[in-house]
Amino acid sequence: MIIVCTHKSPDVLEQCLSSIRKYSKEFHKILCVETSDSKDSLKIAEKYDAFFENTDLKYEIGAFNYATNQYPGETEYFMFQDSVEIVSENWEHILREPSQGIKMVAPASYPLMEDPCPGCGEDVFYDLYGKSWPLHYAHGVLNNNFYVPQMGLRMLKQFGIDKLKAECKNDTFATERVLGAIAYYTCGFDCSASLVGDWIWDATQYRKNTGFTKYIYKHTLMRQ
């Protein structure tokens, strides 16, 4: 299953869904999780043979927890923001292969030791789980985009990933770090860079100068 987190952004969602259908080697089940009561994107989801459901939970972690609770029996889960655009084939393999059937895999990540916002998420993690911050071992999950297979999901659920929530945009910076910390303590973590090389930043204006920063991977997997 592909989970796409969206929020009142039908045009952005269409670009995401179009790219998934264009570059996928398989016909994936796609669930668009609208983190509001809006139905504006319903027709876009239907256009690309995707499911569309609303939730009161917010941001990517809310969409992920909603989807995995509603559909707990899928073999795997790709978690994407709607601003992700797939730009080449073979993206499924690039995310699956490093997982080895259990690990969480991020398209892009950063070591917590090199975090430009030191300690972000540490207090949240301790308050929720009472465990020490794995500063020297864990990675942040850039933009909360990741892959996890069923075995890994079960371990995340047992640890209590459903406790993790985001109520505002600033909270999503903490969830990036906390996701990696949870993976460290449970299913393990890897990044697609271990298979195909690191990602690079490109500050080119994107989407008609809407303010998005575009990142492009050296293996040209996706951009955002």
C-alpha positions in Angstrom: 0.0 0.0 0.0 1.1 3.6 -0.7 -0.1 6.1 1.8 -0.3 9.7 0.6 -0.8 12.4 3.2 -2.7 15.3 1.7 -4.3 18.5 3.0 -6.6 20.5 0.8 -4.2 20.4 -2.1 -5.8 18.7 -5.1 -3.3 20.1 -7.7 -0.3 18.9 -5.7 -1.9 15.5 -5.0 -2.6 15.1 -8.7 1.1 15.6 -9.6 2.0 13.0 -7.0 -0.5 10.4 -8.0 0.2 10.9 -11.7 3.9 10.3 -11.2 3.3 7.2 -9.1 1.0 5.6 -11.8 3.5 6.7 -14.5 6.6 5.2 -13.0 5.4 2.2 -11.0 6.2 -1.3 -12.3 3.2 -2.6 -10.2 -0.4 -1.4 -9.8 -0.3 -0.3 -6.2 -3.1 0.2 -3.8 -3.0 3.9 -3.0 -4.8 5.5 0.0 -5.0 9.3 0.0 -5.4 10.4 3.6 -6.9 13.8 3.8 -6.0 15.3 7.1 -9.1 17.5 7.2 -12.8 17.1 6.5 -12.4 18.5 2.9 -13.5 16.4 -0.1 -11.8 18.7 -2.6 -9.3 16.0 -3.6 -11.8 13.1 -3.9 -12.2 13.3 -7.6 -8.4 13.5 -8.1 -8.0 10.3 -6.1 -10.7 8.5 -8.1 -9.1 9.7 -11.4 -6.0 7.6 -10.4 -7.8 4.6 -9.0 -6.9 5.6 -5.4 -8.9 5.4 -2.2 -9.7 8.6 -0.4 -10.4 8.9 3.3 -10.6 11.7 5.9 -9.1 11.7 9.3 -8.9 14.1 12.2 -5.2 13.1 12.8 -2.8 15.6 11.4 0.3 15.6 9.2 2.3 12.6 7.9 2.4 10.7 11.2 -1.3 11.1 11.6 -1.9 9.8 8.1 0.4 6.9 8.6 -1.1 5.9 11.9 -4.7 6.2 10.5 -3.9 4.2 7.4 -2.1 1.4 9.2 -4.8 1.1 11.8 -7.5 1.0 9.1 -5.5 -1.4 6.8 -3.3 -3.4 9.2 -2.8 -6.4 7.0 -1.0 -5.0 4.0 2.4 -6.6 3.1 4.2 -3.2 3.0 3.6 0.5 3.3 5.2 3.4 1.4 4.5 6.7 3.2 4.7 9.8 1.1 3.7 13.4 1.4 1.6 14.6 -1.5 4.4 17.0 -2.6 6.5 14.0 -3.6 6.9 13.5 -7.3 8.4 10.2 -8.6 10.6 10.9 -11.5 12.0 7.5 -12.6 11.2 3.8 -12.6 12.7 1.2 -10.2 11.8 3.3 -7.2 10.1 0.4 -5.5 13.2 -1.7 -5.6 15.4 1.2 -4.4 13.2 1.5 -1.2 12.5 -2.2 -0.7 16.0 -3.7 -1.1 17.7 -2.1 1.9 14.8 -3.1 4.1 15.6 -6.8 4.1 12.0 -7.5 4.9 12.0 -5.7 8.2 13.7 -2.3 8.4 12.3 1.1 7.9 13.9 2.7 4.8 13.9 6.4 4.1 14.6 7.9 0.6 16.7 10.5 2.5 17.9 10.8 6.0 20.5 12.4 8.3 22.4 11.2 11.4 21.1 12.7 14.6 24.7 13.5 15.4 24.8 15.9 12.5 21.3 17.3 13.1 21.2 21.1 12.3 18.6 21.3 15.1 20.4 19.4 17.9 18.0 17.7 20.3 14.9 18.3 18.3 12.5 15.5 19.3 14.5 14.3 22.2 12.0 15.5 24.9 9.1 14.2 22.9 10.7 10.8 22.6 11.5 10.5 26.3 8.1 11.8 27.4 6.3 9.2 25.2 8.6 6.2 25.6 10.9 6.8 28.6 14.0 5.8 26.7 17.3 7.5 26.1 17.8 9.4 22.9 19.9 7.4 20.4 22.0 10.4 19.4 25.0 8.4 18.2 23.0 5.7 16.3 19.7 6.9 14.9 18.8 9.0 11.8 16.2 11.5 11.1 13.6 10.6 8.4 13.7 13.5 6.0 10.2 14.9 5.4 8.6 11.9 7.1 8.7 9.9 3.9 9.6 6.2 4.4 9.0 2.6 3.6 8.3 -0.2 6.1 7.2 -3.8 5.5 4.6 -5.7 7.5 7.1 -7.2 10.0 8.6 -3.9 10.7 5.2 -2.3 11.1 4.3 -4.8 13.8 7.3 -3.9 15.8 6.6 -0.2 15.4 3.0 -0.8 16.7 4.2 -2.8 19.6 6.6 0.0 20.6 3.7 2.5 20.5 4.1 4.5 17.3 0.4 5.5 17.6 1.4 7.7 20.6 3.3 9.9 18.2 1.3 12.9 17.0 1.8 16.2 15.3 -0.5 19.1 16.0 1.3 21.9 14.1 4.0 22.1 11.4 6.8 22.5 14.0 5.8 19.1 15.4 6.7 17.5 12.1 10.3 18.4 12.6 10.3 16.4 15.8 8.5 13.4 14.2 11.2 13.2 11.6 13.7 12.5 14.4 11.4 10.4 16.6 10.5 8.1 13.7 14.2 7.3 13.3 14.7 6.8 17.0 11.7 4.4 17.1 13.1 2.5 14.2 16.5 2.2 16.0 14.8 0.6 19.0 12.6 -1.7 17.0 12.8 -2.8 13.3 16.1 -1.1 12.4 16.7 1.6 9.9 18.4 2.1 6.5 18.3 4.7 3.7 18.1 4.2 0.0 21.5 6.0 -0.2 23.1 2.8 1.1 22.1 1.2 -2.2 22.4 4.0 -4.7 24.3 6.9 -3.2 23.6 10.1 -1.3 21.0 12.8 -2.1 21.8 16.4 -2.9 20.0 19.7 -2.4 19.0 21.9 -5.3 17.6 25.3 -4.3 15.9 25.8 -7.7 12.5 27.4 -7.3 9.8 24.7 -7.8 6.1 24.7 -8.5 5.7 28.2 -9.8 7.7 29.8 -7.1 5.4 28.6 -4.3 8.3 28.5 -1.9 8.9 24.7 -2.0 12.6 23.7 -1.9 13.3 21.0 -4.4 15.6 18.1 -3.5 16.8 15.7 -6.1 18.5 12.4 -5.5 21.6 11.5 -7.4 19.8 8.4 -8.5 16.9 10.6 -9.6 14.3 8.7 -7.7 12.0 11.5 -6.6 11.8 15.2 -6.0 9.9 17.4 -3.6 
